[in-house]
Amino acid sequence: MRQNIDVRGRIAGQSAMAAVIEAQSHSAPRSTLGRLFGVSPLTAEGRVHYRGAVGELLVGSILDRLGHSWDVLHGVPVGSSSLDHFAVGRPGVFAISVVNCQGDEVAVNGNELTIAKRISDDILVARDAAQVVSESLAVVLEDEVPVTPVLVLVEPVKLAMLKTPDGVDVLTSMQLEQWLASAPAVLSGDRVAAISVAAEADVTWPQPQQAAQKSRTLTRAFVRIHHEVRAAEVRRLVWMIGALVTTAVGAWTLVSVLTGLIVSS
C-alpha cells in the first residue's frame, strides 16, 4: 500500500489552526489603544477555532509521549471533517476527539455533554468518527477492526460524571496518558504494524483538505497569532493588577486620612 504523505505529515491541530488563520485574515487590525489595553486580536469565529487548536495541540503533545510502541496520526480525514487524533498500540485502536473545556464546568449524562451550561453533541460525534475509522480500516485490511472512541476534555474546572455514555470513554486530558499506558494489551505487534500501515495508506482515507506540505507555513502563522493573544492577555493582567493596586492605595490613603481626622478631633 502506498503511503499517504499528507496523512502522515499532518500535525496536531492543523485543521483548527488553518481555520484560525482564515478567520483572522478577514479581521481589521487592532487600534493603537486596543493593543495598549490588551484587546484580544481574535474575532468571534477565530476565538472558537483558536480554543480548539490549543486543546488539540495539548492532547497531541500528550500522545507524542507514549513512545515507539504506539503510532499516532493527527487530523485523520473522516468524510467531511477530520478526527483529531488516531492512536494504535498493543492496547488497541483509539479514535480520539478533543474538546477544550479550560475554565468550564462539564457534566456527562449518558450521551449528553454539557459544557458551561451549553449542551453539546460531541459524544455522539466521537462515536460516529470511531465508526468511520473502523469501517475504513476494515475495508483495507479485509478484516474487522474494533476502534474505541475516546472523548478528551481539556482541563475542565469540574467534571460531573452523572451517567457513563454507551461505547465512548470520556476522560480529562490529565487522565489520558496514564489511561492509555496502563491499558491491557489486546493486539499483537504484527497486528499493530498492519493497522499502522493501513492507517497511513493512500487508499484508506480521502485526501485531507489541508496538504501536509503546508503545515510549516500554518505553524508559523499560528504562532504569530498565538504570541499576539498571549501578549494581549499579559497587558490585560497588568492593567488589572494596576487597577487593584491603585484601589488598594486609594483605600489605604482614605483610611489614613480618616484616622488622622479622628485622632486630631
C-alpha positions in Angstrom: 0.0 0.0 0.0 1.3 3.4 -0.9 1.9 5.8 2.0 -0.4 8.8 2.2 2.2 11.5 2.8 -0.5 14.1 3.6 -1.9 12.0 6.5 1.4 11.0 7.9 2.7 14.6 7.7 -0.2 16.3 9.4 0.4 17.9 12.8 -1.9 18.2 15.8 -4.5 20.9 15.5 -3.7 21.5 11.8 -7.3 22.0 10.6 -8.1 24.2 13.6 -5.0 26.3 13.0 -6.0 26.7 9.4 -9.5 27.8 10.4 -8.0 30.4 12.9 -5.7 31.9 10.2 -8.6 32.0 7.7 -10.9 33.7 10.3 -8.2 36.2 11.2 -7.4 37.1 7.6 -10.8 38.9 7.4 -10.4 40.9 10.6 -9.5 44.5 10.9 -6.2 45.4 12.6 -6.5 46.5 16.2 -6.1 50.2 17.0 -3.2 51.5 19.0 -5.4 51.9 22.1 -6.7 48.4 21.6 -3.2 47.0 21.6 -2.3 49.2 24.6 -5.2 47.9 26.7 -4.8 44.3 25.6 -7.9 43.9 23.4 -7.8 40.4 22.0 -6.8 40.2 18.4 -9.2 37.3 17.8 -12.5 37.6 16.1 -15.5 35.7 17.5 -15.0 32.9 14.9 -11.2 33.0 15.4 -11.6 32.6 19.1 -13.6 29.4 18.8 -11.1 27.8 16.4 -8.2 29.1 18.5 -9.6 27.4 21.6 -10.0 24.1 19.6 -6.4 24.3 18.2 -4.9 24.9 21.7 -6.8 21.8 23.0 -5.7 19.6 20.1 -2.1 20.7 20.5 -2.1 19.9 24.2 -3.6 16.4 23.6 -1.2 15.9 20.7 1.8 16.6 22.9 0.4 14.0 25.4 0.0 11.3 22.7 3.5 12.0 21.4 4.9 11.0 24.8 3.5 7.5 24.5 6.7 6.1 23.0 7.7 3.9 20.0 5.2 1.1 20.8 2.4 3.5 19.7 1.7 5.0 16.3 -0.2 8.3 16.4 -1.7 10.3 13.5 -3.3 13.7 13.7 -6.2 15.2 11.7 -7.2 12.0 10.0 -9.9 12.7 7.4 -13.3 11.0 8.1 -15.6 12.3 5.4 -16.4 16.0 5.6 -14.5 16.5 8.8 -11.3 15.2 10.4 -10.6 13.1 13.5 -8.4 15.0 15.9 -6.1 12.1 16.8 -5.7 8.4 15.8 -3.6 6.1 18.0 -2.8 2.4 17.7 -0.8 0.3 20.1 -0.9 -3.1 21.8 -4.0 -1.9 23.9 -6.0 -1.4 20.6 -7.1 1.3 18.2 -8.4 4.6 19.5 -10.2 7.4 17.7 -9.6 10.4 19.9 -11.7 13.6 19.8 -10.9 16.7 21.8 -13.0 19.4 23.4 -11.2 22.3 25.1 -13.0 22.9 28.4 -10.4 25.2 30.1 -12.2 27.2 32.7 -15.6 25.4 32.2 -17.7 23.2 34.4 -18.6 20.0 32.5 -21.3 17.3 33.1 -21.7 14.0 31.3 -25.1 12.4 31.4 -25.2 9.5 29.1 -24.9 10.8 25.5 -25.5 14.3 26.7 -22.5 16.5 27.3 -23.0 19.9 29.0 -20.2 22.5 28.9 -20.7 25.7 30.8 -24.5 25.0 30.7 -24.5 24.5 27.0 -25.5 21.1 25.6 -23.0 19.6 23.1 -23.3 16.6 20.7 -19.5 15.8 21.0 -20.1 12.4 22.5 -22.2 11.3 19.5 -19.7 12.9 17.1 -16.9 10.9 18.7 -18.8 7.7 18.4 -19.6 8.3 14.8 -16.0 9.2 14.0 -14.7 5.9 15.5 -17.3 4.0 13.4 -16.0 5.6 10.2 -12.4 4.8 11.2 -13.3 1.2 12.0 -15.1 0.7 8.6 -12.3 2.4 6.6 -9.6 0.2 8.1 -11.8 -2.9 7.8 -12.1 -2.3 4.0 -8.3 -2.0 3.5 -7.4 -4.9 5.9 -10.4 -7.1 4.8 -11.0 -7.8 8.5 -12.9 -6.3 11.4 -11.0 -3.6 13.2 -12.6 -2.6 16.6 -12.0 1.1 17.3 -12.5 2.7 20.7 -14.0 6.2 20.6 -12.4 8.5 23.2 -13.5 12.0 24.1 -10.8 14.0 25.8 -11.9 17.1 27.8 -9.1 19.5 28.2 -8.7 20.9 31.7 -12.3 21.4 32.9 -12.5 23.1 36.3 -15.1 20.5 37.3 -16.3 17.2 35.7 -19.5 15.6 36.9 -20.0 12.1 35.5 -23.7 11.6 36.1 -24.1 8.7 33.7 -21.4 7.0 31.7 -22.1 7.2 27.9 -22.5 3.9 25.9 -19.4 2.9 24.0 -17.5 6.1 24.5 -14.7 6.7 27.0 -14.8 10.2 28.4 -11.5 11.4 30.0 -9.8 14.6 31.0 -6.5 15.5 29.5 -4.9 14.8 32.8 -6.1 11.2 32.7 -5.3 10.3 29.1 -1.7 9.3 29.2 -1.9 7.0 32.2 -5.2 5.5 30.9 -3.6 4.6 27.6 -0.3 3.5 29.1 -1.9 1.2 31.6 -4.5 -0.4 29.3 -4.0 -4.2 28.8 -2.6 -5.5 25.5 -5.2 -6.9 23.1 -3.2 -6.7 19.8 -0.1 -8.5 18.7 2.9 -6.5 17.5 2.2 -7.7 13.9 -1.4 -6.6 14.1 -0.4 -3.2 15.3 2.1 -2.9 12.5 -0.6 -3.9 9.9 -3.1 -1.4 11.2 -0.4 1.3 11.3 0.4 0.7 7.6 -3.3 0.7 6.7 -3.9 3.9 8.6 -1.3 5.8 6.5 -2.2 4.1 3.2 -3.2 6.3 0.3 -6.4 4.3 -0.3 -7.7 4.4 3.3 -8.8 8.0 3.7 -9.9 10.7 1.4 -7.3 13.3 0.7 -7.2 15.9 3.6 -8.3 19.4 2.8 -5.0 20.9 4.1 -1.9 19.4 2.5 0.9 18.3 4.8 3.5 20.3 3.0 1.7 23.5 4.2 2.0 22.5 7.9 5.2 24.5 8.5 3.6 27.7 7.0 0.5 27.1 9.0 2.5 26.7 12.2 4.5 29.9 11.7 1.3 31.9 11.0 -0.5 30.4 14.0 2.5 31.0 16.3 2.4 34.7 15.4 -1.3 34.8 16.3 -0.7 32.9 19.5 2.0 35.4 20.5 -0.4 38.3 19.9 -3.1 36.6 22.0 -0.7 35.9 24.9 0.7 39.5 24.7 -2.9 40.9 24.9 -3.6 38.6 27.9 -0.5 39.9 29.7 -1.4 43.5 29.0 -4.9 43.0 30.4 -3.4 41.3 33.5 -1.0 44.2 34.0 -3.9 46.7 33.8 -6.0 44.7 36.2 -3.2 44.5 38.7 -2.6 48.2 38.3 -6.2 48.9 39.0 -6.2 46.7 42.1 -3.0 48.4 43.4 -4.5 51.8 42.7 -7.7 50.9 44.5 -5.8 49.5 47.5 -3.6 52.6 47.7 -6.6 54.8 47.5 -8.4 52.9 50.2 -5.3 53.0 52.4 -4.9 56.7 51.9 -8.6 57.3 52.7 -8.4 55.2 55.9 -5.2 57.1 56.9 -6.9 60.5 56.4 -10.0 59.5 58.3 -7.9 58.0 61.1 -5.9 61.3 61.3 -9.1 63.3 61.5 -10.5 61.1 64.2 -7.3 61.4 66.3 -7.0 65.1 65.8 -10.6 65.7 66.9 
